[in-house]
């Protein structure tokens, strides 16, 4: 829904009014529109994007015309001589900006999944223009006056609860975007938004380019001992692409830790890989992000002050389920000590393994993954390499992820080959509901490539709404290394659980059953959006599901029960490390966003600030660096600023929900239908924590999370180790 996107951009990005690029003649303009796929609804099933007809040259005309069209629509709403009504103001806003919505949705999806120089330039060129467009709507005084009138009378308009909530959300968004500011302050805000838009775009561009530029070059195959033949062949092919014949290249992911560190036996190679990873964005050169970080943090702090908040975190968290920085600080601060204590105990086991093998060195970050695999093997008599032959990608997806959705919700899936895709590796599926009617189209984009940003995510190309009549088209994106041609794609356990996780987001989008586009699918608070996806991870190792997909890729033989049992038994292994590396980043995010502008260091002090923050938070344990360091912490430079805590905040709800499923019979249609009806289908149409209570029947409790993370014993000293998210008011 374009209006909400515009407001979100206004709140976090920029300025500079867009110029509509008109064609030379009316006839030429009409011809250009006719050939541009964004100027009309896609004729493909469920309005699936026409990837085969979309050209990079189509975006700018659609952006310009779409912004001009929406501003015209908004102007008509704002200047309507009739008294404001729900229909002529709120619904009219919901229906505005269709051309812009189509173009932006596809564009930003492709910038993440399959970018190129032309798209990167467009993103940079239009960042400030999009922000200005959002400002032009959010800071329109006549429009806000109409919304304010409806807000004050909202309980007397005869609307249902969803309609009343829609008015309330519009009013909140406009106020938070600066609608109540003076004209002078509005102009200042626009300037800040403009700069933030441009800086954010540059930061993202630098991160992707630095990941590719920092790929590690290896001179001989001997240094790759521990790799499979397929992995060595992939590294050789990557080197050949870079015209480095006879050498090998290991591509980096955007996390601090790199997956090959668990396999490479040569310690020097592991160290080289780790040091290349942590240096990204902070070692000088054209992709250094430290100056950009300093400017962004100062601007965010200044903008928060202008809007009446003590800092950026207070501004962000007011509109989340957490509500306040103190609530987040309390939760993270009380989790950190037991997590680090667990990590230190795990490190002692690793150090003992190093000594057992004759090593005399002290455990370092680049040793953790390698020796944890050895300890895992020693403790549970298996290692990750034993699992991979049973986790072939298409089998995991179709007989694991899809099968779980079938058992829980009655969904069925049928692969399509007739729909256009933006990359040959992308596959599409029709999704059918239990009654046989089409529910959605699902796009699976699983492989890593240089044109794709790091991480894993879900996005919607078409969002459900009763108002528009649209059904969902949703996509999942992973970054699984693509094997050489003819070789199977075998997954790690982490990649398997990531596939289940992201499909949890997809289900949230596909099950949406709301009236208004504003509330569709995953349009919920950031500290709630990860919750349904985390719940879906529980089915990855649910015995009936695991048995259906964990089959040897060559023989089809099921994974031995003994190995299945070991997978489940080892589920809490290495949780001290996992929790500590996550908290290191989540608490760092809060440190950056709970300071005032005059406390923000300049570029030369960025890394010192990070080090001091970790020391103050008690997460400065050298063998376990934060999952993301500041210069490549893309989450907090984008939609998760002051919000990276959301993953563990959501995990409180997730752990409660896993417990609920287990107590109510586990994998049953009745349980799935209840989760769908009370929560997954409701989007943002109701208070998020009330949705949780509608599902679970009680307020969230912290104990299930402590049990899941293996922190129960450590937390026993405190009567209330972590605060529960505040329950919604009735």
FIDO-73306 format. One line per 3 residues: number of its first residue (from 1); their letters; for each residue x, y, z of C-alpha. Coordinates in nm, 2 decimals, decimal comma, padded with zeros to 4 digits. Each point is the difference from the previous one (the first is absolute). Layout:
BEGIN
NUM) a) X/Y/Z; ...
# end
This chain:
BEGIN
1) xxx) 00,00/00,00/00,00; 00,17/00,31/-00,13; -00,12/00,25/00,26
4) xxx) 00,15/-00,19/00,29; 00,32/-00,06/-00,19; 00,02/00,37/-00,07
7) xxx) -00,05/00,09/00,36; 00,26/-00,25/00,11; 00,25/00,14/-00,24
10) xxx) -00,09/00,35/00,12; 00,07/-00,11/00,36; 00,34/-00,14/-00,08
13) xxx) 00,13/00,15/-00,32; -00,02/00,33/-00,20; -00,08/00,31/-00,20
16) xxx) 00,01/00,17/-00,35; -00,33/00,00/-00,19; -00,01/-00,24/-00,29
19) xxx) -00,01/00,13/-00,35; -00,24/-00,17/-00,24; 00,19/-00,08/-00,32
22) xxx) -00,26/00,07/-00,28; 00,04/-00,14/-00,35; 00,04/00,24/-00,29
25) xxx) -00,36/-00,03/-00,11; -00,33/-00,13/00,14; 00,00/-00,28/-00,25
28) xxx) 00,36/-00,10/00,09; -00,10/00,01/00,37; -00,29/-00,23/-00,06
31) xxx) 00,22/-00,24/-00,20; 00,26/00,00/00,28; -00,27/-00,08/00,25
34) xxx) -00,15/-00,28/-00,22; 00,34/-00,17/-00,02; 00,08/00,04/00,37
37) xxx) -00,12/-00,30/00,21; -00,05/00,21/00,31; -00,27/00,23/-00,14
40) xxx) -00,26/-00,27/00,02; -00,07/-00,31/00,21; 00,19/-00,31/-00,11
43) xxx) -00,23/-00,23/-00,20; 00,19/-00,31/00,14; -00,17/-00,22/00,26
46) xxx) -00,05/00,19/00,33; 00,17/00,30/-00,16; 00,34/-00,18/00,02
49) xxx) 00,27/00,24/-00,13; 00,08/-00,01/-00,37; 00,37/-00,06/00,05
52) xxx) 00,05/-00,08/-00,37; -00,13/00,34/-00,10; 00,15/00,22/00,27
55) xxx) 00,31/00,19/-00,10; 00,22/00,21/00,22; -00,10/00,30/-00,22
58) xxx) -00,36/-00,05/00,11; 00,06/00,09/00,36; 00,08/00,38/-00,02
61) xxx) -00,31/00,09/-00,22; -00,22/-00,21/00,23; 00,15/00,16/00,31
64) xxx) -00,04/00,35/-00,14; -00,35/-00,05/-00,13; -00,11/-00,20/00,30
67) xxx) 00,11/00,27/00,25; -00,16/00,27/-00,21; -00,32/-00,20/-00,02
70) xxx) -00,01/-00,07/00,38; 00,06/00,36/00,09; -00,29/00,10/-00,23
73) xxx) -00,22/-00,26/00,18; 00,12/00,13/00,34; -00,06/00,36/-00,10
76) xxx) -00,36/-00,09/-00,10; -00,06/-00,17/00,33; 00,15/00,29/00,20
79) xxx) -00,20/00,26/-00,19; -00,32/-00,19/-00,02; -00,27/00,26/00,09
82) xxx) -00,22/-00,27/00,16; 00,04/-00,07/00,37; 00,25/-00,27/00,07
85) xxx) -00,14/-00,35/00,01; 00,16/-00,34/00,04; -00,07/-00,07/-00,37
88) xxx) 00,12/00,33/-00,15; 00,31/00,03/00,21; 00,13/-00,32/00,15
91) xxx) -00,12/-00,25/-00,27; 00,10/00,25/-00,27; 00,35/00,00/00,15
94) xxx) 00,01/-00,38/00,01; -00,08/-00,01/-00,37; 00,25/00,27/-00,11
97) xxx) 00,33/-00,05/-00,17; -00,05/-00,33/-00,18; 00,25/00,06/-00,28
100) xxx) 00,27/00,11/00,25; -00,08/-00,30/00,22; 00,05/-00,25/-00,28
103) xxx) 00,32/00,16/-00,11; 00,15/00,04/00,34; -00,09/-00,35/00,11
106) xxx) 00,17/-00,17/-00,29; 00,29/00,24/00,00; 00,10/-00,04/00,37
109) xxx) -00,05/-00,37/-00,02; 00,24/-00,03/-00,29; 00,25/00,24/00,16
112) xxx) 00,02/-00,26/00,28; -00,02/-00,31/-00,20; 00,17/00,07/-00,33
115) xxx) 00,15/00,35/-00,03; 00,23/00,15/-00,26; 00,17/00,33/-00,07
118) xxx) -00,31/00,16/-00,16; -00,22/-00,10/00,30; 00,26/00,12/00,25
121) xxx) 00,01/00,33/-00,17; -00,38/00,03/-00,01; -00,01/-00,07/00,37
124) xxx) 00,25/00,27/00,07; -00,17/00,25/-00,23; -00,34/-00,06/00,14
127) xxx) 00,06/-00,04/00,37; -00,04/00,36/00,08; -00,29/00,04/-00,25
130) xxx) -00,19/-00,28/00,16; 00,05/00,15/00,34; -00,11/00,33/-00,12
133) xxx) -00,31/-00,16/-00,15; -00,08/-00,15/00,34; 00,06/00,34/00,17
136) xxx) -00,24/00,17/-00,25; -00,27/-00,23/00,11; 00,07/-00,03/00,38
139) xxx) 00,06/00,37/00,04; -00,30/00,12/-00,20; -00,19/00,21/00,26
142) xxx) -00,34/-00,02/-00,17; 00,02/-00,37/-00,03; 00,10/-00,04/00,36
145) xxx) -00,29/00,23/00,11; -00,24/-00,24/-00,16; 00,16/-00,31/00,16
148) xxx) 00,01/00,18/00,33; -00,38/00,08/-00,02; -00,08/-00,36/-00,07
151) xxx) 00,24/-00,12/00,28; -00,19/00,22/00,25; -00,33/-00,14/-00,11
154) xxx) 00,11/-00,36/-00,07; -00,22/-00,17/00,26; -00,31/00,17/-00,14
157) xxx) 00,03/-00,09/-00,37; -00,16/-00,34/00,02; 00,32/-00,18/-00,11
160) xxx) 00,10/-00,35/00,10; 00,32/-00,05/00,21; 00,22/-00,03/-00,30
163) xxx) -00,13/00,33/-00,15; 00,05/00,18/00,33; 00,35/-00,14/00,03
166) xxx) 00,08/00,11/-00,35; -00,08/00,36/00,08; 00,21/-00,02/00,32
169) xxx) 00,30/-00,14/-00,19; -00,02/00,27/-00,27; -00,02/00,27/00,27
172) xxx) 00,30/-00,15/00,19; 00,21/-00,03/-00,32; -00,07/00,36/-00,10
175) xxx) 00,09/00,13/00,35; 00,32/-00,21/00,02; 00,09/00,13/-00,35
178) xxx) -00,01/00,36/00,12; -00,36/00,12/-00,08; -00,02/00,20/00,32
181) xxx) 00,33/00,19/-00,06; 00,02/00,36/-00,09; 00,07/00,09/-00,37
184) xxx) 00,36/00,09/00,09; 00,05/-00,33/00,18; -00,16/-00,19/-00,29
187) xxx) 00,26/00,15/-00,23; 00,28/-00,11/00,23; -00,15/-00,35/00,02
190) xxx) -00,02/-00,03/-00,38; 00,37/00,09/-00,02; 00,09/-00,27/00,26
193) xxx) -00,21/-00,25/-00,19; 00,17/00,08/-00,32; 00,35/-00,05/00,14
196) xxx) -00,10/-00,32/00,17; -00,14/-00,14/-00,32; 00,32/00,06/-00,19
199) xxx) 00,22/-00,12/00,27; -00,20/-00,32/00,06; 00,01/-00,08/-00,37
202) xxx) 00,38/00,05/-00,01; 00,05/-00,22/00,31; -00,19/-00,29/-00,16
205) xxx) 00,19/00,04/-00,32; 00,33/00,00/00,18; -00,09/-00,32/00,20
208) xxx) -00,08/-00,20/-00,31; 00,30/00,12/-00,19; 00,23/-00,06/00,30
211) xxx) -00,13/-00,35/00,04; 00,10/-00,08/-00,36; 00,33/00,20/00,02
214) xxx) 00,10/-00,18/00,32; -00,03/-00,35/-00,13; 00,30/-00,20/00,12
217) xxx) 00,26/-00,12/-00,26; 00,16/-00,33/00,08; 00,32/-00,11/-00,18
220) xxx) -00,01/-00,38/00,03; -00,25/-00,27/00,04; 00,20/-00,12/00,30
223) xxx) -00,12/00,30/00,19; -00,36/-00,11/-00,06; 00,04/-00,33/00,18
226) xxx) -00,33/-00,10/00,15; -00,20/00,12/-00,30; -00,19/-00,25/-00,21
229) xxx) 00,09/-00,04/-00,37; -00,31/00,20/-00,09; 00,10/00,29/00,23
232) xxx) 00,35/00,00/-00,14; -00,14/00,00/-00,35; -00,23/00,29/00,09
235) xxx) 00,30/00,20/00,14; 00,19/-00,07/-00,32; -00,28/00,12/-00,21
238) xxx) -00,04/00,31/00,20; 00,37/00,07/-00,05; -00,03/-00,06/-00,37
241) xxx) -00,28/00,25/-00,03; 00,24/00,26/00,15; 00,27/-00,10/-00,25
244) xxx) 00,21/-00,16/00,28; 00,08/-00,33/-00,18; 00,15/-00,26/00,23
247) xxx) -00,12/00,16/00,32; -00,31/-00,03/00,21; -00,24/00,26/00,13
250) xxx) -00,23/-00,03/00,31; -00,29/00,24/-00,02; -00,11/00,17/00,32
253) xxx) -00,34/00,02/00,16; -00,11/00,32/00,18; 00,03/-00,15/00,35
256) xxx) 00,31/00,02/00,21; 00,05/-00,38/00,01; 00,05/-00,18/-00,33
259) xxx) -00,14/-00,35/-00,06; 00,33/-00,14/-00,13; 00,17/00,06/00,33
262) xxx) -00,17/-00,31/00,13; 00,17/-00,22/-00,26; 00,34/00,14/-00,09
265) xxx) 00,27/-00,19/00,18; 00,27/00,26/-00,08; -00,01/00,25/00,29
268) xxx) 00,18/00,27/-00,20; -00,27/-00,02/-00,27; -00,27/00,03/00,26
271) xxx) 00,17/00,30/00,15; 00,03/00,16/-00,34; -00,37/-00,05/-00,07
274) xxx) -00,10/00,13/00,34; 00,22/00,31/-00,01; -00,13/00,08/-00,35
277) xxx) -00,35/-00,02/00,13; 00,03/00,22/00,30; 00,20/00,27/-00,18
280) xxx) -00,28/00,07/-00,25; -00,10/00,36/-00,01; 00,26/00,13/00,25
283) xxx) 00,34/-00,04/-00,17; 00,00/00,30/-00,23; -00,06/00,00/-00,37
286) xxx) -00,31/00,09/-00,20; -00,24/-00,23/00,19; 00,09/00,12/00,35
289) xxx) -00,33/00,07/00,19; 00,13/00,17/00,31; -00,07/00,35/-00,11
292) xxx) -00,34/-00,09/-00,13; -00,08/-00,17/00,34; 00,10/00,31/00,19
295) xxx) -00,22/00,23/-00,21; -00,30/-00,24/00,01; 00,01/-00,03/00,38
298) xxx) 00,03/00,38/00,05; -00,29/00,06/-00,24; -00,22/-00,26/00,16
301) xxx) 00,07/00,15/00,34; -00,07/00,35/-00,11; -00,32/-00,11/-00,18
304) xxx) -00,13/-00,18/00,31; 00,06/00,32/00,21; -00,18/00,21/-00,26
307) xxx) -00,30/-00,24/00,02; 00,00/00,02/00,38; 00,19/-00,31/00,11
310) xxx) 00,32/-00,03/00,21; 00,16/-00,23/-00,26; -00,06/-00,21/-00,31
313) xxx) -00,07/-00,31/00,20; -00,27/00,17/00,20; -00,16/00,11/-00,33
316) xxx) 00,01/-00,34/-00,16; -00,10/-00,21/00,30; -00,31/00,21/00,09
319) xxx) -00,17/-00,16/-00,30; 00,12/-00,36/00,07; -00,13/-00,25/00,26
322) xxx) 00,30/00,08/00,22; -00,11/00,36/00,03; 00,31/00,13/00,18
325) xxx) 00,38/-00,03/-00,02; 00,00/-00,09/00,37; -00,21/-00,31/-00,07
328) xxx) 00,25/-00,11/-00,27; 00,30/00,08/00,22; -00,15/-00,20/00,29
331) xxx) -00,06/-00,31/-00,22; 00,34/00,01/-00,18; 00,19/00,09/00,31
334) xxx) -00,13/-00,29/00,20; 00,05/-00,25/-00,28; 00,36/00,10/-00,06
337) xxx) 00,17/-00,13/00,32; -00,13/-00,35/-00,02; 00,06/-00,01/-00,38
340) xxx) 00,36/00,11/00,03; 00,05/-00,25/00,30; -00,13/-00,28/-00,23
343) xxx) 00,23/00,11/-00,28; 00,30/-00,01/00,24; -00,09/-00,35/00,11
346) xxx) -00,03/-00,10/-00,37; 00,34/00,16/-00,06; 00,16/-00,21/00,27
349) xxx) -00,12/-00,31/-00,18; 00,15/00,13/-00,32; 00,33/00,09/00,17
352) xxx) 00,01/-00,35/00,14; -00,05/-00,15/-00,35; 00,28/00,22/-00,13
355) xxx) 00,23/-00,13/00,28; -00,12/-00,36/-00,06; 00,11/00,03/-00,37
358) xxx) 00,34/00,14/00,10; -00,07/00,37/-00,06; 00,18/00,25/00,22
361) xxx) -00,18/00,31/-00,13; -00,28/00,19/00,18; -00,35/-00,02/-00,15
364) xxx) -00,07/00,28/-00,25; -00,31/00,10/-00,18; 00,11/-00,18/-00,32
367) xxx) 00,03/-00,32/00,20; -00,35/-00,01/00,16; -00,20/-00,15/-00,29
370) xxx) 00,27/-00,25/-00,08; 00,05/-00,14/00,35; -00,36/00,02/00,09
373) xxx) -00,07/-00,25/-00,28; 00,27/-00,22/00,16; -00,16/00,03/00,34
376) xxx) -00,34/-00,06/-00,15; 00,13/-00,32/-00,16; 00,16/-00,10/00,33
379) xxx) -00,31/00,07/00,21; -00,27/-00,12/-00,24; 00,20/-00,23/-00,22
382) xxx) -00,08/00,18/-00,32; 00,09/00,31/-00,19; -00,17/00,22/-00,26
385) xxx) 00,16/-00,19/-00,29; -00,21/-00,31/00,10; -00,32/00,20/-00,04
388) xxx) 00,05/00,17/-00,34; -00,05/-00,30/-00,22; -00,35/-00,02/00,14
391) xxx) -00,09/00,36/-00,06; -00,03/00,05/-00,38; -00,15/00,34/-00,07
394) xxx) -00,31/-00,08/-00,21; -00,08/-00,29/00,24; 00,03/00,22/00,30
397) xxx) -00,23/00,26/-00,16; -00,26/-00,22/-00,14; -00,01/-00,30/00,24
400) xxx) 00,10/00,20/00,31; -00,11/00,36/-00,01; -00,30/-00,05/-00,22
403) xxx) -00,10/-00,33/00,16; -00,01/00,17/00,34; -00,23/00,26/-00,14
406) xxx) -00,22/-00,27/-00,14; -00,02/-00,19/00,33; -00,07/00,31/00,20
409) xxx) -00,21/00,21/-00,23; -00,11/-00,23/-00,29; 00,20/00,19/-00,26
412) xxx) 00,11/-00,17/-00,33; 00,26/00,12/-00,24; 00,05/-00,03/-00,38
415) xxx) 00,31/00,11/-00,17; -00,05/00,23/-00,30; 00,24/00,04/-00,30
418) xxx) -00,21/00,25/-00,20; 00,05/00,31/00,21; 00,29/00,23/-00,08
421) xxx) 00,29/00,03/00,25; 00,27/00,26/00,05; 00,27/-00,26/00,04
424) xxx) 00,02/-00,36/-00,14; 00,05/-00,14/00,35; -00,34/00,13/00,12
427) xxx) -00,29/-00,25/00,02; -00,37/00,07/00,05; -00,29/-00,19/00,15
430) xxx) -00,37/00,03/00,01; -00,13/-00,03/00,36; -00,35/-00,15/00,05
433) xxx) -00,20/00,02/00,32; -00,16/-00,30/00,17; -00,32/00,06/-00,21
436) xxx) 00,19/-00,03/-00,32; -00,02/00,37/-00,08; 00,32/00,19/-00,09
439) xxx) 00,13/00,19/00,30; 00,32/00,16/-00,14; 00,31/-00,03/-00,22
442) xxx) 00,33/-00,08/00,17; 00,34/00,10/-00,15; 00,31/-00,19/00,12
445) xxx) 00,33/00,17/-00,05; 00,25/-00,21/00,19; 00,35/00,04/-00,15
448) xxx) 00,27/00,26/00,09; 00,14/00,22/-00,28; 00,21/00,31/-00,02
451) xxx) -00,31/00,21/-00,09; -00,19/-00,11/00,31; 00,03/00,16/00,34
454) xxx) 00,10/-00,22/00,29; -00,23/-00,18/00,25; -00,35/-00,15/-00,05
457) xxx) -00,33/00,18/-00,03; -00,36/00,00/-00,12; -00,17/00,26/-00,21
460) xxx) -00,34/00,05/-00,15; -00,05/00,09/-00,37; -00,38/00,01/00,03
463) xxx) -00,17/00,04/00,34; -00,34/-00,13/00,11; -00,28/00,24/00,06
466) xxx) -00,38/-00,03/00,00; -00,02/00,36/-00,13; 00,21/-00,07/-00,31
469) xxx) -00,10/-00,37/-00,03; 00,37/-00,09/-00,05; 00,14/-00,33/00,11
472) xxx) 00,36/-00,04/00,11; 00,32/-00,05/-00,21; 00,28/-00,05/00,25
475) xxx) 00,37/-00,09/-00,03; 00,26/-00,16/00,22; 00,37/00,08/-00,05
478) xxx) 00,29/-00,20/00,14; 00,37/00,01/-00,07; 00,10/-00,37/-00,05
481) xxx) 00,32/-00,05/-00,19; -00,08/-00,14/-00,35; 00,19/-00,32/-00,07
484) xxx) 00,17/-00,08/-00,33; -00,23/-00,10/-00,29; -00,14/-00,35/00,05
487) xxx) 00,08/-00,02/00,37; -00,27/-00,01/00,27; -00,07/00,30/00,23
490) xxx) 00,06/-00,14/00,35; -00,09/00,22/00,29; 00,14/00,05/00,35
493) xxx) -00,24/-00,03/00,29; 00,00/00,38/00,04; -00,10/00,04/-00,37
496) xxx) -00,28/-00,25/00,06; -00,14/00,19/00,30; 00,04/00,33/-00,19
499) xxx) -00,22/-00,15/-00,28; -00,27/-00,08/00,26; 00,04/00,34/00,16
502) xxx) -00,04/00,20/-00,32; -00,30/-00,20/-00,10; -00,16/00,10/00,33
505) xxx) 00,02/00,36/-00,13; -00,15/-00,13/-00,33; -00,29/-00,16/00,18
508) xxx) -00,06/00,32/00,19; -00,03/00,18/-00,33; -00,20/-00,27/-00,18
511) xxx) -00,25/-00,05/00,28; -00,08/00,37/00,03; -00,38/00,06/00,01
514) xxx) -00,05/00,37/00,06; -00,21/00,26/-00,16; 00,25/00,29/-00,03
517) xxx) 00,34/-00,01/-00,17; 00,16/00,18/00,29; -00,04/-00,31/00,22
520) xxx) 00,09/-00,27/-00,25; 00,22/-00,29/00,08; 00,32/00,08/00,19
523) xxx) -00,10/00,37/00,06; 00,05/-00,04/00,37; 00,25/00,15/00,25
526) xxx) 00,36/-00,09/-00,07; 00,03/-00,17/00,34; -00,29/-00,22/-00,09
529) xxx) 00,06/-00,08/-00,37; 00,27/-00,26/00,08; -00,22/-00,19/00,23
532) xxx) -00,21/-00,21/-00,24; 00,31/-00,09/-00,21; 00,18/-00,12/00,32
535) xxx) -00,30/-00,21/00,09; 00,02/-00,17/-00,35; 00,36/-00,11/00,08
538) xxx) -00,14/-00,25/00,25; -00,12/-00,23/-00,27; 00,35/-00,04/-00,15
541) xxx) 00,09/-00,27/00,26; -00,35/-00,11/00,08; 00,03/-00,38/-00,04
544) xxx) -00,28/-00,05/-00,25; 00,12/00,28/-00,22; 00,37/-00,08/00,03
547) xxx) -00,06/-00,36/-00,10; -00,19/00,12/-00,31; 00,29/00,20/-00,14
550) xxx) 00,32/-00,11/00,16; 00,09/-00,26/-00,27; 00,33/-00,08/-00,16
553) xxx) 00,03/00,19/-00,33; 00,14/-00,31/-00,18; -00,17/-00,30/00,15
556) xxx) -00,32/00,16/00,13; 00,06/-00,19/00,33; -00,14/00,19/00,30
559) xxx) 00,24/00,15/00,25; 00,06/-00,26/00,27; -00,20/00,05/00,31
562) xxx) 00,32/00,02/00,20; 00,11/00,30/-00,20; -00,35/00,15/00,03
565) xxx) 00,02/-00,03/00,37; 00,35/00,16/00,00; -00,13/00,30/-00,20
568) xxx) -00,27/00,07/00,27; 00,23/-00,08/00,29; 00,26/00,25/-00,13
571) xxx) -00,25/00,28/-00,05; 00,12/00,19/00,30; 00,37/-00,05/-00,09
574) xxx) 00,20/00,32/-00,04; -00,29/00,22/00,12; 00,24/00,21/00,22
577) xxx) 00,18/00,10/-00,32; -00,31/00,06/-00,20; -00,17/00,21/00,27
580) xxx) 00,32/00,20/00,08; 00,08/00,09/-00,36; -00,36/00,10/-00,06
583) xxx) -00,02/00,21/00,32; 00,33/00,16/-00,09; -00,16/00,15/-00,31
586) xxx) -00,35/00,07/00,16; 00,15/00,19/00,29; 00,24/00,19/-00,23
589) xxx) -00,30/00,11/-00,20; -00,16/00,14/00,31; 00,32/00,17/00,11
592) xxx) 00,02/00,18/-00,33; -00,36/00,11/00,01; -00,03/00,11/00,36
595) xxx) 00,25/00,28/-00,02; -00,04/00,36/-00,09; 00,15/00,17/-00,31
598) xxx) 00,29/00,15/00,20; 00,09/-00,34/00,14; 00,04/-00,16/-00,35
601) xxx) 00,37/-00,05/-00,09; 00,15/00,12/-00,33; 00,12/-00,26/-00,25
604) xxx) 00,33/-00,06/00,18; -00,18/-00,09/00,32; -00,26/-00,24/-00,14
607) xxx) 00,18/-00,32/00,08; 00,11/00,13/00,34; -00,36/00,07/00,08
610) xxx) -00,09/-00,36/-00,09; 00,27/-00,14/00,22; -00,10/00,22/00,29
613) xxx) -00,36/-00,10/-00,04; 00,08/-00,37/00,01; 00,21/00,04/00,31
616) xxx) -00,28/00,20/00,17; -00,26/-00,27/-00,09; 00,23/-00,29/00,11
619) xxx) 00,00/-00,16/-00,35; 00,36/00,08/-00,07; 00,11/-00,36/00,00
622) xxx) 00,27/-00,03/-00,26; -00,07/-00,35/-00,14; -00,36/00,10/-00,07
625) xxx) -00,02/00,33/-00,20; -00,34/00,15/-00,08; -00,19/-00,16/-00,29
628) xxx) 00,02/00,33/-00,18; 00,25/00,28/00,06; -00,11/00,35/-00,05
631) xxx) 00,15/00,07/-00,35; -00,20/-00,30/-00,15; -00,30/00,00/00,23
634) xxx) -00,25/00,04/-00,28; -00,30/-00,07/00,23; 00,04/00,31/00,20
637) xxx) 00,08/00,22/-00,30; -00,33/-00,11/-00,15; -00,33/-00,11/00,14
640) xxx) 00,13/-00,13/00,34; 00,16/00,31/00,14; -00,04/-00,03/00,38
643) xxx) -00,18/-00,31/-00,08; 00,25/-00,29/-00,03; -00,12/-00,11/00,35
646) xxx) -00,32/-00,10/-00,18; 00,13/-00,35/-00,07; 00,04/-00,10/00,36
649) xxx) -00,30/00,20/00,11; -00,21/-00,19/-00,25; 00,17/-00,32/00,12
652) xxx) -00,18/00,04/00,34; -00,33/-00,03/-00,19; 00,14/-00,28/-00,22
655) xxx) 00,11/-00,21/00,30; -00,34/00,05/00,16; -00,16/-00,11/-00,32
658) xxx) 00,22/-00,31/-00,04; -00,10/-00,09/00,35; -00,37/00,05/-00,09
661) xxx) 00,02/-00,22/-00,30; 00,18/-00,27/00,20; -00,27/00,01/00,27
664) xxx) -00,28/-00,01/-00,25; 00,10/-00,30/-00,20; 00,27/00,14/-00,23
667) xxx) -00,04/-00,04/-00,37; -00,37/00,00/-00,06; -00,24/00,18/-00,24
670) xxx) -00,20/00,12/00,30; 00,31/00,17/00,14; 00,11/00,14/-00,33
673) xxx) -00,35/00,14/-00,08; -00,01/00,16/00,35; 00,34/00,17/-00,06
676) xxx) -00,12/00,12/-00,34; -00,34/00,12/00,11; 00,11/00,19/00,31
679) xxx) 00,34/00,14/-00,11; 00,15/-00,08/-00,34; -00,31/00,13/-00,20
682) xxx) -00,04/00,32/00,20; 00,31/00,19/-00,12; 00,01/00,34/00,18
685) xxx) -00,37/00,04/00,03; 00,02/-00,05/00,38; 00,24/00,08/00,28
688) xxx) 00,29/-00,25/-00,04; 00,02/-00,12/00,35; -00,38/-00,04/00,01
691) xxx) 00,04/-00,23/-00,30; 00,25/-00,21/00,20; -00,24/-00,02/00,29
694) xxx) -00,29/-00,09/-00,23; 00,21/-00,29/-00,12; 00,17/-00,12/00,32
697) xxx) -00,26/00,10/00,25; 00,24/00,17/00,23; 00,26/00,28/00,02
700) xxx) 00,35/-00,09/-00,11; 00,23/-00,16/00,26; 00,38/00,01/00,00
703) xxx) 00,07/-00,36/00,13; -00,05/-00,18/-00,33; 00,27/00,22/-00,16
706) xxx) 00,24/-00,07/00,28; -00,06/-00,37/-00,04; 00,04/00,01/-00,38
709) xxx) 00,33/00,20/00,02; 00,13/-00,23/00,28; 00,02/00,30/00,24
712) xxx) -00,23/-00,13/00,27; 00,26/-00,10/00,25; 00,19/00,33/-00,04
715) xxx) -00,31/00,21/00,04; -00,12/-00,18/00,31; 00,18/00,26/00,22
718) xxx) -00,25/00,27/-00,10; -00,37/-00,01/00,10; -00,09/00,16/-00,33
721) xxx) 00,30/-00,05/-00,24; -00,16/00,19/-00,29; -00,31/00,22/-00,03
724) xxx) -00,29/-00,14/-00,20; -00,12/00,23/-00,29; -00,27/00,22/00,13
727) xxx) -00,34/-00,15/-00,05; -00,24/00,20/-00,22; -00,27/00,20/00,16
730) x) -00,35/-00,14/-00,04
# end
